[in-house]
Amino acid sequence: MSALKQSAYYGVGIIMMKGVSLLMIPYITRQLSPHQFGTLESLVLLADFVAILAGMGIVEALHRFVGSSDDKERKQLISNCFTMSLCVAGVGIVLASLMLPWLLATLPVELRGYQVMLIIVPALLDGVIAIPMTLMRMQALAKWFCLVSVVKAVIQALVSIVMLELGWGIDAILIASSTSSVLLLLCLLSYQWRQMGSLGHLGMSAKILKYGGPVVISTIGLYAITGLDRWILAAQVGVESLAVYAVAVKFALIMSLLMQPFTLWWFPNRFQILQEPDGKRRCADNAMLGTNLGIYVTAAMILTVPGLIGIFLPDEYHLSASLVVGLLLVSCLKNAGDLLNLGCYSGDANSELVWIQWGCAAAAVTGYLLLIPQYGIWAAVWVLAGVYLLRLLLLYVFSQASLPLPYHYANVFRTLLVSVIAYVAHLIASPHLNYWGSLCAGGVLSVIMLVVLVRCQVFPNVIKNGRNRTTYLNIKRNLST
């Protein structure tokens, strides 16, 4: 299956799996009050932190070592990773139960014990589920990845809607998440067993932890950047304001979601491509392609998302339309940093990542504590933008020092120029447009941007390439007959 077809399947799968909450925002914001929505966001932040700890960097180690292993070592490594994930999930559930009184007293919102457990358990199971889902990506089983993702998303959405209509409130979302995660894990067990053959191998644990440990520590630093802002906002400005900010964050995350088809193909395969002939050039070209794609997606969303928020969300959330512009720029900086850092992952350890992430985390926490009490929600946006710009620069410098790649920057400047021109044109027209007009104008400008960038050869011409391939296959078929 071609990379384009794989990306298409991954796109459908990831949009359905991770995007269900995004697609349901207009519905949920009308079913839950801003206070309830802000409380739910606090629970999601807790789940994100638990998921980082539960992951243990095991998936990253799987990416790094499976591709270079022989068949026997590969099965042992997969068994080791899955066994470790099960152990972490089991220990995590026990620890969460023991720490429940402390968690209830510490969290910035009033919650019940069962609500905390309903968010922690699926977060722990996600670490187990990530192993077979990653293997599917590494084996180019994009159709199966898409199928199980769609099934999970449909179940979660249906359970959420039914229980919300019955008046279960926040509990409806929590129960739906737990139910879909358990069912997905049960569906994946048969496939996972075929990949490893046996359970309980732990002989490679030291190797996995040596590689994955620094990833976890650096990811915790990243969480301090992208999660602590909402904790501090909840404590300083209240959960109602947190709800408005959280909606803007979720819409900004659509940018990362739209990039998932590319990154889900690229991240598991970049080390293998690096080892191939002319691997450095191909890695540099693909990283730059992803960076330019991220800039374009960001610009297109800045032109359209504020209109969507104004049309589909209640009036209480319309401030999110302004906040989302800054947060989309933050997502673009994050995407570039994630793509231009291959050198930081090319060794057996990732100590540079730890220092970079924790340095940026320290800067972010300092900014949050100093500025949020005085400037509120906008302070979080300013701090995030500055920190992610710093992170991008540091990752690029350290990556190039470890593994110099031949990047070409001309297309980046072309993409930025086209994006700025489109944004200025939209800005000039906006005072004369309502929300629907703004959305339509943004959509038209986005299409024009794409056409221009394809004509400038920033992006490949998929239609032309498809025609050329069809012509080639026809000629080959005629010659063979």
Backbone torsions as a table, in degrees:
resi	resn	phi	psi	omega
1	MET	NA	134.9	-177.7
2	SER	-69.2	160.6	179.7
3	ALA	-61.7	-34.5	-179.7
4	LEU	-66.2	-43.4	179.0
5	LYS	-67.0	-40.4	176.9
6	GLN	-59.6	-45.4	-179.8
7	SER	-61.0	-37.2	179.0
8	ALA	-64.1	-45.3	177.8
9	TYR	-63.9	-44.7	177.9
10	TYR	-60.2	-38.2	-179.6
11	GLY	-61.0	-47.5	178.7
12	VAL	-62.5	-45.7	-177.8
13	GLY	-62.1	-46.8	-175.3
14	ILE	-74.2	-33.5	177.1
15	ILE	-65.0	-39.1	178.7
16	MET	-73.4	-37.5	-174.6
17	MET	-76.7	-50.8	-177.0
18	LYS	-95.8	-18.9	-175.0
19	GLY	-91.6	-0.5	-177.9
20	VAL	-61.1	-39.6	179.6
21	SER	-68.1	-33.4	178.2
22	LEU	-69.6	-43.4	-178.9
23	LEU	-66.8	-24.6	-177.1
24	MET	-95.0	1.4	-177.5
25	ILE	-55.6	-48.0	179.5
26	PRO	-57.0	-37.2	179.2
27	TYR	-72.4	-46.6	-175.9
28	ILE	-66.1	-38.8	-179.2
29	THR	-66.9	-16.5	174.8
30	ARG	-94.2	-16.1	177.8
31	GLN	-92.8	-28.7	-178.5
32	LEU	-113.2	144.0	173.8
33	SER	-72.1	160.5	175.8
34	PRO	-54.3	-35.1	178.1
35	HIS	-65.0	-44.0	178.8
36	GLN	-66.4	-40.7	-180.0
37	PHE	-64.5	-40.8	177.0
38	GLY	-64.5	-37.8	176.4
39	THR	-64.2	-43.0	177.1
40	LEU	-60.6	-39.6	178.8
41	GLU	-63.1	-36.7	176.8
42	SER	-62.2	-39.3	177.0
43	LEU	-66.3	-39.1	178.4
44	VAL	-62.8	-39.7	177.4
45	LEU	-61.1	-40.8	176.2
46	LEU	-62.2	-42.7	179.3
47	ALA	-62.4	-40.3	179.6
48	ASP	-60.8	-42.7	-179.7
49	PHE	-67.2	-42.1	178.2
50	VAL	-62.5	-39.8	-179.6
51	ALA	-63.1	-36.6	177.5
52	ILE	-63.0	-47.5	179.7
53	LEU	-64.9	-40.2	-178.4
54	ALA	-67.8	-31.0	-179.1
55	GLY	-66.2	-35.0	176.7
56	MET	56.4	15.7	-177.3
57	GLY	69.6	15.5	-175.1
58	ILE	-68.9	-40.8	179.9
59	VAL	-63.0	-41.0	178.1
60	GLU	-62.7	-39.3	176.4
61	ALA	-65.7	-36.6	176.9
62	LEU	-61.8	-45.8	175.8
63	HIS	-55.6	-43.5	-170.3
64	ARG	-73.5	-39.5	-166.6
65	PHE	-109.4	-23.9	-175.9
66	VAL	-65.2	-41.7	-176.5
67	GLY	-61.9	-26.9	-177.6
68	SER	-101.3	11.6	-177.0
69	SER	-102.6	150.7	172.5
70	ASP	-77.5	177.3	-170.0
71	ASP	-61.4	-45.4	-178.3
72	LYS	-66.5	-46.8	179.8
73	GLU	-65.2	-34.1	178.9
74	ARG	-62.1	-47.4	180.0
75	LYS	-63.7	-39.4	178.6
76	GLN	-64.8	-40.5	179.4
77	LEU	-65.1	-43.5	178.8
78	ILE	-63.9	-43.1	177.3
79	SER	-60.6	-42.7	179.4
80	ASN	-61.3	-45.9	-179.2
81	CYS	-63.4	-44.6	-178.1
82	PHE	-68.2	-41.0	178.6
83	THR	-62.7	-44.2	177.3
84	MET	-60.5	-41.1	-179.6
85	SER	-64.2	-40.1	177.4
86	LEU	-63.7	-42.5	179.9
87	CYS	-63.5	-43.5	179.6
88	VAL	-62.0	-42.5	179.6
89	ALA	-63.2	-44.4	179.7
90	GLY	-63.2	-47.8	178.7
91	VAL	-63.3	-38.1	-179.8
92	GLY	-62.1	-41.5	179.1
93	ILE	-63.9	-41.6	178.8
94	VAL	-64.3	-46.8	-179.5
95	LEU	-63.5	-40.2	179.6
96	ALA	-62.6	-39.8	178.3
97	SER	-63.6	-40.8	-179.5
98	LEU	-70.9	-33.0	-176.4
99	MET	-91.3	2.8	-172.8
100	LEU	-56.5	-46.0	178.8
101	PRO	-59.7	-39.6	178.8
102	TRP	-66.1	-41.3	179.5
103	LEU	-62.7	-43.7	-179.4
104	LEU	-62.9	-33.5	179.7
105	ALA	-79.5	-23.9	-173.8
106	THR	-91.5	-36.1	-175.7
107	LEU	-60.2	144.6	-174.2
108	PRO	-76.0	1.9	178.1
109	VAL	-130.5	159.9	-178.9
110	GLU	-84.4	121.5	-176.9
111	LEU	-134.0	166.7	173.3
112	ARG	-105.5	156.4	-174.6
113	GLY	-59.5	-42.9	-177.8
114	TYR	-66.2	-30.1	178.1
115	GLN	-66.7	-40.3	177.6
116	VAL	-63.1	-43.6	-179.7
117	MET	-68.3	-33.9	179.4
118	LEU	-66.9	-23.2	177.3
119	ILE	-93.0	-29.5	-178.4
120	ILE	-75.1	-42.6	-175.5
121	VAL	-59.9	-51.0	177.6
122	PRO	-64.1	-29.4	177.1
123	ALA	-65.2	-39.3	176.6
124	LEU	-68.7	-39.2	179.3
125	LEU	-67.1	-28.1	178.4
126	ASP	-60.2	-32.8	176.5
127	GLY	-64.6	-34.3	176.8
128	VAL	-74.9	-44.8	-179.2
129	ILE	-61.5	-31.8	-176.5
130	ALA	-62.2	-26.6	-177.9
131	ILE	-66.5	-59.9	178.8
132	PRO	-63.2	-33.2	179.0
133	MET	-65.9	-37.2	176.8
134	THR	-67.7	-40.9	178.6
135	LEU	-62.2	-37.3	176.1
136	MET	-60.0	-42.0	179.0
137	ARG	-66.5	-40.7	-178.0
138	MET	-68.6	-25.9	180.0
139	GLN	-98.3	10.8	177.9
140	ALA	59.7	32.5	176.1
141	LEU	-89.0	59.3	-173.0
142	ALA	-65.1	-35.2	-179.6
143	LYS	-63.8	-44.5	-180.0
144	TRP	-67.2	-40.0	176.2
145	PHE	-57.2	-45.6	-179.4
146	CYS	-63.7	-43.7	-176.4
147	LEU	-62.3	-51.5	-177.4
148	VAL	-66.9	-32.7	178.0
149	SER	-66.2	-42.4	180.0
150	VAL	-65.8	-42.3	179.5
151	VAL	-60.7	-45.8	179.4
152	LYS	-60.0	-46.0	-176.8
153	ALA	-64.4	-41.4	-178.9
154	VAL	-64.7	-44.0	178.7
155	ILE	-61.7	-46.0	-179.1
156	GLN	-62.3	-42.4	-179.4
157	ALA	-66.2	-44.3	-178.2
158	LEU	-64.4	-45.1	179.2
159	VAL	-63.3	-41.1	179.2
160	SER	-60.8	-48.0	-176.5
161	ILE	-64.7	-45.9	-179.0
162	VAL	-60.3	-46.1	-175.6
163	MET	-74.6	-31.5	174.4
164	LEU	-66.2	-39.8	178.5
165	GLU	-65.7	-27.2	177.7
166	LEU	-83.1	-2.3	175.4
167	GLY	87.4	24.8	-178.2
168	TRP	-81.7	-11.0	176.2
169	GLY	62.6	-135.2	-178.3
170	ILE	-58.0	-37.1	-177.9
171	ASP	-58.4	-31.7	179.2
172	ALA	-59.8	-44.7	-179.6
173	ILE	-66.9	-41.2	-178.0
174	LEU	-66.8	-44.5	179.7
175	ILE	-65.9	-39.7	179.1
176	ALA	-62.4	-42.3	179.3
177	SER	-63.5	-45.3	-179.9
178	SER	-64.3	-44.6	-178.3
179	THR	-61.1	-47.7	-177.7
180	SER	-66.1	-35.9	179.5
181	SER	-67.4	-43.5	179.3
182	VAL	-63.3	-45.2	-179.6
183	LEU	-64.8	-38.9	178.7
184	LEU	-63.9	-43.2	178.8
185	LEU	-60.4	-43.3	179.3
186	LEU	-62.2	-37.9	179.1
187	CYS	-67.6	-29.2	-174.8
188	LEU	-90.4	-10.0	-174.1
189	LEU	-62.5	-40.3	-179.0
190	SER	-63.2	-47.0	177.5
191	TYR	-61.3	-43.9	-179.3
192	GLN	-61.3	-40.6	-179.2
193	TRP	-62.9	-39.9	178.7
194	ARG	-64.2	-29.2	-178.5
195	GLN	-76.7	-27.7	-174.5
196	MET	-115.3	-25.9	176.5
197	GLY	79.4	-29.5	180.0
198	SER	-155.5	160.1	-179.6
199	LEU	-115.4	145.1	173.2
200	GLY	112.6	-2.9	178.0
201	HIS	-72.2	126.1	-178.7
202	LEU	-130.7	13.4	-174.4
203	GLY	-67.3	-20.4	-178.7
204	MET	-103.6	12.9	-174.9
205	SER	-58.9	-40.4	-179.2
206	ALA	-62.4	-41.4	179.1
207	LYS	-64.6	-42.6	-179.7
208	ILE	-64.8	-46.3	-178.0
209	LEU	-68.8	-33.1	178.3
210	LYS	-62.6	-39.2	178.8
211	TYR	-81.6	-42.9	-174.0
212	GLY	-79.6	-27.2	-178.4
213	GLY	-55.7	-53.7	177.8
214	PRO	-59.8	-31.3	177.5
215	VAL	-64.6	-43.0	179.1
216	VAL	-62.9	-46.0	-178.6
217	ILE	-62.1	-42.1	179.1
218	SER	-67.8	-34.7	179.3
219	THR	-69.1	-34.4	174.1
220	ILE	-62.1	-39.9	174.6
221	GLY	-61.4	-39.3	176.8
222	LEU	-64.9	-37.2	177.4
223	TYR	-63.7	-37.1	177.3
224	ALA	-61.2	-28.4	178.3
225	ILE	-78.6	-46.4	-170.5
226	THR	-101.4	-3.4	179.2
227	GLY	-118.4	-35.2	-176.3
228	LEU	-67.5	-25.9	177.3
229	ASP	-58.4	-41.4	-178.4
230	ARG	-74.6	-32.9	174.8
231	TRP	-62.0	-46.1	-178.4
232	ILE	-68.2	-37.8	176.6
233	LEU	-62.0	-41.1	179.4
234	ALA	-61.6	-39.1	-178.4
235	ALA	-77.2	-34.3	-172.5
236	GLN	-93.5	-37.3	-174.4
237	VAL	-119.2	-3.8	175.3
238	GLY	96.0	158.6	-175.1
239	VAL	-71.5	-23.1	177.8
240	GLU	-65.9	-45.9	176.4
241	SER	-67.8	-35.3	175.5
242	LEU	-59.5	-38.3	179.7
243	ALA	-60.9	-42.5	178.8
244	VAL	-63.7	-45.4	178.8
245	TYR	-64.3	-41.0	-178.4
246	ALA	-63.1	-37.5	177.8
247	VAL	-63.4	-42.9	177.7
248	ALA	-62.9	-40.4	177.5
249	VAL	-61.1	-43.7	-178.2
250	LYS	-65.5	-39.9	177.1
251	PHE	-67.1	-36.9	177.2
252	ALA	-65.2	-31.1	179.3
253	LEU	-68.2	-15.8	175.7
254	ILE	-60.0	-32.1	177.7
255	MET	-59.1	-48.4	178.0
256	SER	-63.9	-36.4	179.4
257	LEU	-63.6	-43.1	178.9
258	LEU	-67.6	-23.2	176.7
259	MET	-83.5	-11.5	-175.7
260	GLN	-59.7	-40.1	178.1
261	PRO	-54.4	-39.4	178.3
262	PHE	-72.6	-50.1	-174.5
263	THR	-69.5	-32.4	177.9
264	LEU	-66.0	-30.1	173.1
265	TRP	-79.5	-41.3	-169.8
266	TRP	-75.4	-48.2	-173.4
267	PHE	-59.8	-43.8	179.5
268	PRO	-72.0	-17.6	-173.3
269	ASN	-108.4	-6.2	-171.9
270	ARG	-67.4	-35.6	179.8
271	PHE	-69.8	-37.7	177.2
272	GLN	-65.0	-43.5	178.2
273	ILE	-63.8	-36.3	179.5
274	LEU	-59.6	-32.8	-178.2
275	GLN	-81.2	-11.1	-177.6
276	GLU	-82.2	164.9	176.6
277	PRO	-57.0	136.7	-177.8
278	ASP	60.5	29.1	-175.5
279	GLY	-65.1	-37.6	-178.6
280	LYS	-63.2	-42.6	-179.8
281	ARG	-66.0	-42.6	-179.9
282	ARG	-64.5	-39.3	177.7
283	CYS	-64.6	-42.1	178.7
284	ALA	-63.7	-43.2	-178.9
285	ASP	-65.2	-42.2	-179.9
286	ASN	-67.7	-39.2	177.9
287	ALA	-63.3	-41.1	178.1
288	MET	-68.9	-36.9	176.2
289	LEU	-60.7	-44.7	178.1
290	GLY	-64.5	-37.2	178.2
291	THR	-64.5	-46.0	178.5
292	ASN	-65.2	-38.3	177.6
293	LEU	-63.0	-39.8	177.5
294	GLY	-62.9	-40.6	178.0
295	ILE	-64.0	-44.0	-180.0
296	TYR	-63.9	-46.5	-179.7
297	VAL	-60.9	-40.9	177.8
298	THR	-60.5	-47.7	-179.2
299	ALA	-62.4	-43.6	-179.6
300	ALA	-62.7	-37.6	179.9
301	MET	-72.9	-35.9	175.9
302	ILE	-61.3	-32.9	-179.9
303	LEU	-76.8	-23.0	-171.1
304	THR	-118.3	-35.3	-171.7
305	VAL	-64.0	-42.1	177.8
306	PRO	-55.3	-37.7	176.2
307	GLY	-64.6	-40.6	178.1
308	LEU	-61.9	-43.4	179.7
309	ILE	-62.2	-44.2	179.6
310	GLY	-63.0	-34.0	-177.1
311	ILE	-79.0	-45.7	-165.6
312	PHE	-102.1	-15.2	-176.8
313	LEU	-103.7	152.2	176.4
314	PRO	-60.1	161.2	-176.5
315	ASP	-58.6	-30.5	-178.1
316	GLU	-60.8	-19.1	-174.9
317	TYR	-108.0	8.3	-174.5
318	HIS	-69.2	-21.1	173.3
319	LEU	-61.6	-25.3	178.0
320	SER	-59.4	-27.1	-179.5
321	ALA	-63.7	-32.2	176.8
322	SER	-81.5	-42.7	-178.3
323	LEU	-62.3	-34.0	-173.3
324	VAL	-65.9	-27.4	179.4
325	VAL	-62.3	-48.9	177.8
326	GLY	-64.9	-38.7	-178.5
327	LEU	-70.8	-28.7	174.5
328	LEU	-67.2	-38.8	175.5
329	LEU	-63.1	-36.7	175.7
330	VAL	-61.7	-44.7	178.9
331	SER	-61.4	-36.7	178.6
332	CYS	-65.2	-43.2	177.6
333	LEU	-63.8	-39.8	178.9
334	LYS	-64.0	-43.8	179.7
335	ASN	-59.8	-44.4	179.4
336	ALA	-63.0	-42.0	178.1
337	GLY	-63.1	-38.4	179.7
338	ASP	-67.6	-29.8	-176.4
339	LEU	-88.9	-30.4	-174.3
340	LEU	-99.5	38.1	-175.6
341	ASN	-130.2	22.2	-173.8
342	LEU	-57.1	-37.1	-179.7
343	GLY	-61.0	-29.9	179.5
344	CYS	-69.8	-17.7	-178.9
345	TYR	-108.7	-0.7	-170.6
346	SER	-77.9	-17.6	178.4
347	GLY	-90.3	-170.8	178.6
348	ASP	-87.1	-12.5	176.7
349	ALA	-133.9	165.5	-173.6
350	ASN	-131.6	49.8	-174.8
351	SER	-64.7	-31.5	179.4
352	GLU	-60.9	-38.2	-179.8
353	LEU	-61.2	-40.2	-178.9
354	VAL	-60.2	-49.1	-177.7
355	TRP	-65.3	-40.4	-179.2
356	ILE	-65.8	-50.5	-177.1
357	GLN	-63.7	-42.2	-178.2
358	TRP	-74.1	-31.4	173.4
359	GLY	-64.2	-43.8	177.6
360	CYS	-66.8	-37.1	178.5
361	ALA	-63.1	-41.9	178.6
362	ALA	-61.6	-41.7	178.3
363	ALA	-64.5	-40.5	-179.2
364	ALA	-66.0	-47.2	-178.3
365	VAL	-61.4	-41.5	177.9
366	THR	-60.9	-44.2	179.2
367	GLY	-63.9	-43.4	179.3
368	TYR	-60.1	-48.5	-175.5
369	LEU	-65.6	-34.1	-177.6
370	LEU	-82.5	-36.8	-168.7
371	LEU	-102.2	-34.2	-176.8
372	ILE	-61.2	-43.9	179.1
373	PRO	-58.5	-28.6	-177.0
374	GLN	-93.5	-40.0	-172.7
375	TYR	-112.6	-4.5	174.4
376	GLY	69.3	-138.0	-171.4
377	ILE	-60.4	-42.3	-176.2
378	TRP	-63.8	-28.2	178.3
379	ALA	-61.0	-39.0	179.0
380	ALA	-61.9	-40.4	179.4
381	VAL	-65.1	-45.4	-179.7
382	TRP	-61.7	-45.0	-178.7
383	VAL	-63.4	-44.6	179.4
384	LEU	-59.4	-43.9	-179.3
385	ALA	-61.7	-46.1	-179.8
386	GLY	-65.0	-41.2	-177.6
387	VAL	-68.9	-41.4	-179.3
388	TYR	-71.5	-28.0	172.4
389	LEU	-66.5	-43.9	176.5
390	LEU	-60.9	-43.1	179.9
391	ARG	-61.4	-44.0	179.0
392	LEU	-58.6	-47.0	-178.4
393	LEU	-63.6	-43.4	-178.8
394	LEU	-67.3	-44.4	178.8
395	LEU	-61.6	-41.8	-179.8
396	TYR	-63.6	-46.2	-177.1
397	VAL	-64.2	-48.9	-178.2
398	PHE	-67.9	-36.8	179.1
399	SER	-64.6	-45.6	179.9
400	GLN	-66.4	-31.0	177.1
401	ALA	-68.4	-35.4	-178.8
402	SER	-82.8	-38.5	-177.1
403	LEU	-147.4	89.0	-178.4
404	PRO	-63.4	126.3	178.0
405	LEU	-118.2	143.9	-175.5
406	PRO	-82.0	74.7	178.7
407	TYR	-72.2	145.8	172.9
408	HIS	-117.2	127.1	-167.5
409	TYR	-103.8	-5.8	-174.6
410	ALA	-59.4	-41.5	-178.1
411	ASN	-67.7	-29.0	176.7
412	VAL	-63.1	-44.6	179.5
413	PHE	-65.4	-37.7	177.7
414	ARG	-63.8	-44.2	-179.0
415	THR	-64.5	-43.2	178.6
416	LEU	-62.3	-42.9	-178.9
417	LEU	-62.8	-47.7	179.6
418	VAL	-62.1	-39.8	-179.4
419	SER	-65.2	-43.0	-179.8
420	VAL	-64.7	-42.9	179.3
421	ILE	-61.3	-43.6	179.6
422	ALA	-64.7	-40.3	-179.5
423	TYR	-66.3	-42.2	179.3
424	VAL	-63.7	-41.2	178.0
425	ALA	-61.8	-42.0	179.2
426	HIS	-67.3	-38.2	-179.8
427	LEU	-63.2	-39.4	179.3
428	ILE	-66.7	-37.0	-177.0
429	ALA	-82.1	-23.0	-171.3
430	SER	-56.2	-42.5	-178.6
431	PRO	-58.7	-19.9	-177.5
432	HIS	-99.7	7.1	-173.9
433	LEU	-122.5	146.6	168.8
434	ASN	-85.5	-173.4	-176.8
435	TYR	-61.2	-43.3	178.9
436	TRP	-64.5	-41.2	177.9
437	GLY	-63.7	-41.4	178.1
438	SER	-62.1	-41.5	178.8
439	LEU	-63.9	-45.7	-179.4
440	CYS	-65.1	-43.4	178.8
441	ALA	-62.4	-41.3	178.0
442	GLY	-63.3	-38.4	178.1
443	GLY	-64.8	-43.1	179.0
444	VAL	-62.9	-45.9	179.2
445	LEU	-62.9	-34.8	178.7
446	SER	-64.5	-41.7	178.2
447	VAL	-65.1	-42.7	178.8
448	ILE	-62.0	-42.8	177.1
449	MET	-56.8	-46.2	-177.9
450	LEU	-62.7	-43.3	179.1
451	VAL	-61.1	-44.4	179.7
452	VAL	-62.1	-43.8	-177.8
453	LEU	-68.6	-33.3	175.2
454	VAL	-69.2	-42.0	178.5
455	ARG	-63.8	-32.7	177.2
456	CYS	-81.6	2.2	179.0
457	GLN	64.3	24.8	171.1
458	VAL	-71.1	-40.7	175.7
459	PHE	-114.5	149.7	178.5
460	PRO	-69.8	147.8	177.0
461	ASN	-84.1	96.1	-174.1
462	VAL	-63.1	-40.5	-178.3
463	ILE	-65.0	-47.7	-179.3
464	LYS	-63.9	-43.1	179.4
465	ASN	-63.7	-37.4	177.7
466	GLY	-64.7	-41.1	177.9
467	ARG	-64.2	-43.4	179.6
468	ASN	-61.3	-40.3	179.3
469	ARG	-65.8	-41.1	178.9
470	THR	-62.7	-43.3	178.3
471	THR	-61.1	-43.6	179.7
472	TYR	-61.2	-44.3	-178.9
473	LEU	-66.1	-37.1	177.8
474	ASN	-64.8	-43.9	178.9
475	ILE	-62.7	-43.6	179.5
476	LYS	-62.0	-39.5	-179.8
477	ARG	-67.1	-40.3	179.9
478	ASN	-66.7	-38.8	179.9
479	LEU	-67.0	-35.3	-178.1
480	SER	-71.1	-23.9	179.6
481	THR	-92.9	NA	NA
